[in-house]
Amino acid sequence: MHSVADLDRELAAAKAAGRPAMLDFSAEWCVSCKEMEKYTFPDPKVRAVLTPMWLLRADVTENNAEDQALLKRFGIFGPPTIAFFGPDGLERQNFRLVGYVKADKFSEHVAQAIASPAT
């Protein structure tokens, strides 16, 4: 995903499907993002808990105007940041993650985010 319009379209599709969504802000130059890709996301517990999620990735490697607009939309300074949305399409802001998170903690966090009502 490369623009706010892409994001809006994908979040609307997730909401229409009644599925929670996870938005991962990532970049090629981000060391912690690489750690998440290598150690956290492949973990079987993490893969299982992410199964019902509509998975989205905002690649902000280029740090261009579109990347900046995506970051600004969420008040994010940079990757890695992960935002969670309920099936209602609303972000569960209190479940936002910043930085590297180990697999066990991440899987527990995702399960709680999915179960959380909108605030």
Rosetta blueprint (number, residue, H / E / L):
1 M L
2 H L
3 S L
4 V H
5 A H
6 D H
7 L H
8 D H
9 R H
10 E H
11 L H
12 A H
13 A H
14 A H
15 K H
16 A H
17 A L
18 G L
19 R L
20 P L
21 A E
22 M E
23 L E
24 D E
25 F E
26 S E
27 A L
28 E L
29 W L
30 C L
31 V H
32 S H
33 C H
34 K H
35 E H
36 M H
37 E H
38 K H
39 Y H
40 T H
41 F L
42 P L
43 D L
44 P H
45 K H
46 V H
47 R H
48 A H
49 V H
50 L H
51 T L
52 P L
53 M L
54 W E
55 L E
56 L E
57 R E
58 A E
59 D E
60 V L
61 T L
62 E L
63 N L
64 N L
65 A H
66 E H
67 D H
68 Q H
69 A H
70 L H
71 L H
72 K H
73 R H
74 F H
75 G L
76 I L
77 F L
78 G L
79 P L
80 P L
81 T E
82 I E
83 A E
84 F E
85 F E
86 G L
87 P L
88 D L
89 G L
90 L L
91 E E
92 R L
93 Q H
94 N H
95 F H
96 R L
97 L E
98 V E
99 G L
100 Y L
101 V L
102 K L
103 A H
104 D H
105 K H
106 F H
107 S H
108 E H
109 H H
110 V H
111 A H
112 Q H
113 A H
114 I H
115 A H
116 S L
117 P L
118 A L
119 T L
